[in-house]
Amino acid sequence: MGEAYIVAAVRTACGRRNGKLSGIHPIDLGAAVVDELLDRTALPTHAVDDVIFGCVSQIGAQAGNLARNVALASRLDVSVPGVTVDRQCGSSLQAIHFGAQAVMSGTQDLVICGGVESMSLVPIGSNINDTLDKGRGIPRGERIDELYPGIEFSQFNGAELLAQKYHISRKELDKFGVLSHQRASAATSNGHFRREVVPVEVTLADGGIETHVLDEGIRYDASIESMQGLKTLFEDGVITAGTASQIADGSAALLIASRRAVEKYNLPVRARIHTLVVVGSDPEIMLEGPIPATEKLLDRADLTIDDIDLYEVNEAFGSVPLAWAKALGADLRRLNVNGGAQALGHPLGATGAKLMTTLLHELERREVRYGLVAICEGGGTANATLIERLDGPDW
């Protein structure tokens, strides 16, 4: 089996709900990161074998095979196809898996893998709510009702159940929420995101043009006092709006290449896809999946958590990475070191590729070897991915 290499990785800075990116069509957001990959690699526009994009709410502006529409809107040749993936919050990480597997199998040489979500234009759950409004049923069915009677598959409930199971207090959550903003603020101020972010021109309310390059959700003045003043989502719960991921608009993409493509097009070898896993877990607690996914990944890779230099575990809720760290015995100093979705946002279908992009650039900045991404997903699944940073021609 061949190797799959990451040769380029970019993302937009996230926009807040109804913020600076809200007026940009998701197809155009996706095309922006695809075109940036072409610019950075100087690839011929016909050379890419496929575009695989994640997107969760595939309705309206995000319907009709968004990935193909992104390819058509970009500078890619019309001969380049596209396919859209929905593995909920892990959709673009699954896109990376599919692209890497295609390259490893030898059936393709160059795949653009990423995702996009405009949560301002297409709110979360739009595809489900539309079917409910029109009497077209719910995504559940009689057999699920029989197997899981009376259980509401809610990520909010799952976040609370996870906190209960792993004994995570409101105080721990608030502290971690503030830390996310502090880390994101420091990373932004120190220019750590500069190389990975694609500038996007936006039209302001007064008609002026601004280049969007900074993640909009960061609270530079975040404090434990302000975090403690927020109400919990449930009366007897511990999760607040401050310890949940921010609704966001954004896009991200990576270019995955085979050795043959690297040599043919003189592409930079920045990392290799080391190990890929996906697992199912309890659909009621739902968000626990990153734990067994990481355990399976470490077993397959014959590594321990101490061998991993940096980890990105999506902050869908603060209880997810905190439970993950407790279960794995992970070092919090290596976890989401530039902040997470509590500060930077969680643009659903784009988040996996966004986290992978940030991880790759941070591995390079620190000159360390192994990085891991793990994401919880609706329905009780989780993807985990291990990459190994490489120095140029060091295969």
N, C-alpha and C positions, 0 to 999 in steps of 0.2 A: 504494500500500500504506500502511495506517495505521501509527501508532506504538503500541508497547506500553510502558506505564509501570508502574514498581514504586511502589505506594502504601503498602505495609506489609510488614514482614519481621520474623519472630520465630523464636526457637529455645528449646528447653529447654537448661539446662546439662547436659552429658554426665554419665552415671553410669558408673563403672567396672564391669567384669565382676563380676556377683554383688554389686554395690554398691547404692546407695540407690534407683536406678530399676528394679532387677531384679524387684521384686514388682509393678510396674505393667504392665498389659496394653498391648502396642504400639498397639492401637486407641485406648485411652484416652490414651496419650501423643500420638498424632496428633490426637485431638479437642481436646486442651488447646491446641495451637498454632492450630488452626482457630478455636476460640472466642476466642482472644486477638486474632486478626485482626479478628473481628467486633466485639469490644469497642473496639479502637483506631480503627476506621473508622465505627462506628455504622451499618453496612450493614443493610438489611432481610434477614432470613434466607433469603428466596426469591430474592434478586437475583443470586446467584452462578450462573454457567452450568455450571461443572464443577469437580470436584476431581480433580487429577492428582497421584498420590503415587508416589514411588519406594520400592521394597523389594526386597532381593536374595534373601533366603532365604524364598521364598513357600511355606511349609509350616506346618502346625500353626496356631498363633495368628496367623500372618501370611499364611495362605492365604485363598482364597475372595474375591478382589478386595478387598484390604485398604482401598483408597481409598474404596470405597462404604461399607464398614463404619465407617471414620473419619467420613464424612459423616453416617451414621445416628447415631453416638455423639455428635456435636457438636450445636450448637444450629441448624445449618442446617436449612432446610425439607426435608421428605421428597422434594420435587420435584427437589432438587439431586443429580445423578448423581456417579459417581466411577469412575476407571479407574486401574489399577496398572501401573507401568512397571518393567521390569528391564533396565537397561543397566549392570549390575554396579555398581561403586563410583560411577559417574556417574549413577545412576538418578534422583536428584532434580534434578540439573542438567538432565538430559534432560526431566524433567517441566516445568521452567521453559521449556525450548526449545519443547515442545509447546504450553504455555499461551500463550507469547508469539506463536508462529506462528498460533494460533487467533485471537488478538486482532488481530494484524497483517493477517490475511486478511479481517477484518470479519465472520467467522462467529460470534464470541463477544465479549462485552464485559468480563466479569469471570471470572477463573479463579484458583482457589487452587492453587498448585503447591508441592509439598514432598515430604517423605519421612519414613520412620520405620524404625528397626531396633532390636529388642530382642535383642542378641547374647548376653545372659545366658539368656533364655528359649528362643531359637531360634539355637543356635550356627551360626557360619559353616560352610557346606557341608552343613547338615542335609538339604536337599532332595536333594542328590546322594547322600549317605551312605545315606539311607533307600531310595533306588532300588537301590543296590548291595546292601544287606542283603536286599532282597526279590527280587533277581535280575531287575530290570527294565531292566538295561542302563546304559551310561554315556553322558554327553553328548559323544560323539566321533564314532562311525561309521566305516565302512570307508574312505570316501573321504578323510576327514581323515588316517587312518592311512597311506593311500597317498601323500598329498601331503606329510605331515610325519612320515616314519617314525622311530620311536624317540625322538621329542621329547615330553618331559613339559611340558605347559603349566602351569608353576608360577610364581606370583608371587614366591616366594622365590628361585628360580633367576633370574627376570627382574631382580630387584633387584641380584643379584650381577653379572649380565651387563651391566647398565647402569653399575654402578660401574667394571667393567673397561673398557668401551668409552670412558667419559669420564674415565678415569684419576682416580677419586675414591678417596682413601685412607681407611683406618680412622680416622686422625687427623682428617681433614676431617669425616667422618661423626659422630664422637663430639663434636666441637666444635659442629657444627650441632644435634645432639640436645640438648646442654646449652642452647644458645641458644634452642631452641624452648620449653623449660621456663622459662627466664629471662624471655622475652618474655611468655609466658602468665601467669606470676606477676606481672609488672609491670602487665600489662593488668588483671588481676583486682584487684590492690591499688589501682590508680588508678581503678577503677570503669568501665573502658571497655566492659565487657560488660553493664552494668546495664540499659541501655535495650532491649537486644535479647533478654534472657533472660525467659522465662515462668516464674514461680514454680510449682513442682509440690509438692503436699503428699504426704509419704511417711510410712508407718507404720514405726517403728523396731522392733527386736527386742524391746524392753521394753514395746512397746505405745504409746509416746509418738508424737507427731506432730511432724514437722519440715518446714520449707519448704526445698525443694532449689533453690538458686539459684547454686551454685558448681560449676564443672567439677571432677570428683573426681580426675582423673588427674594433675593438676599436681604435680610434685615441687618444692616451694619451696626445697629445699636441694640441688638438682641440682648436681653438680660434675663436672669433667672426670676427676677421680680415680675417682669411682664409676662413671662411664660407661666408662672404660678397663678397669675390673675385670670387665666382663661378657664372657661367652664368645660367640664368633661362632656363628651358626646352622649354618654349615658349617666344617669343620676348617680349610680354606684360604681361607675367605671373609672379608668385612669387615663384614657386617651383623650386628648384635646385637639383642636384644629392646629395647634402649634406642634404637635407630635404626630401629625399625619402629613403625607406628601402633599405638595402644592399642585393644584391644577395648572397645567402649563401647555404651551404650544411649542413645537420644536421638531427638529429632524436631525438624523445622524446617519453616517454610512461608512463602511470600510470596503477596501478592495482586497479580495483574497486571491492569491495567485499560486500556481504550481511552479516547480523549479524550471520547467520548460519555458513558461511565460516570463519568469524573472530573467532568465538568460536571453531570451529573444528580444525583450523590450528594455533590457538594462534597468530593471526595477530595483529599488532599495529593499533589502530584506530586513524588516524591523522586528518581527516576532514570528513564532510558529504556533499554530493551534496545537496544543499538547494533548489535551483530554477533553472530551465532551460527554455530558450525561444529562438525562432528563428523567424525572421520577414523578410518580403520583403519590399523594398523601391524603390524609383524612380531609374530605371536602367540607366538613363542618368547621374545624379549626382553620383549614384552608391555607394559612400563611406559614405553616411550619415546614413546607417542602424544601426550602434551602438547606435545612439541616441534613436530612437523609441524602439529598443530592450531593452535598459537599462530602459527606462520608463515603458515598459511592465513588465520587471522583477521586478522592485521595487514595482509596483502595486500588482503583484502576491505575492510577499514576504511580503507585508504590511510594507515596510521599506522606508526610505528616503535616498537620496544620502549621507547625513551626518552620517547615521548609518554605512556606509561602511568604513572599516578601510584602505583598500588598493585597488587600481584598476589598472589593466593591460589592456590598450586599444592599440591595435596593431598600431605601427607607420608605417603603409604602406606608408603613407606620413605624414609629420608633421601636416598638416592641419586636419587630422582625429581626433587625440586625443585633439587638441586645440579646434576644433569646438565642439566636444563632451563635453569638460569641460565647455565651454561657455554656451551651451544649457542646461546642467544639473546643472550648478552652482557648479561644483565639485572643490575640493581643489587641486590645482596643486602639492602641497607638498605630496599628497598621490598617485599621478599618475606616473606609471612607475618609481618607486623610484630607481631601479637599472639600469636605462637606458632602451632603447627600440630598435626596429628594425633599427633605423637610425644608431645605433652604433653596435648592437649585431648581426644584420642580420635577414632575414625573409625567412627561408627555407620552404616556401609555405605550403605544406601538413603537416609539423611538427610543425608549429608555435603555433597553439592552445594548444597543449599538452606542448610545451616548455614554453609558458607563464603561464600555470596552474602549472607546476612544480616549476617555479621560485616564483610564488605567494604563493604556499603552504609553501615553505621553508622560505619565508620572513615573513609570518604570524606567523610561529613558532618562528623565531628569535626574533620578536618584541613582541610575546605573546599577539597578538590581535585576534579579533574574525572573522570578515567578510571580504572576498575578492571577487572581481568581475573581470571577464575577458569578454571583448567584442571585436569582430573582424568584420571589414567590409569585404565584399566578392564580387567577380566579379558577374555581373548580377544584383546587387542591393539586396543582402540579408545580414543578419547579425545574428550571434549567440551571446548570452550573458549567462553567467553562474555565479551563486553565490555559493560560498562554505563557510562553517562554520567550523573553526578550533575547534577541540575537544582535550581534554586532556586525552589520554589513554582510560580507561574504562568509561569515562563520556559520556554516550550515549545521 
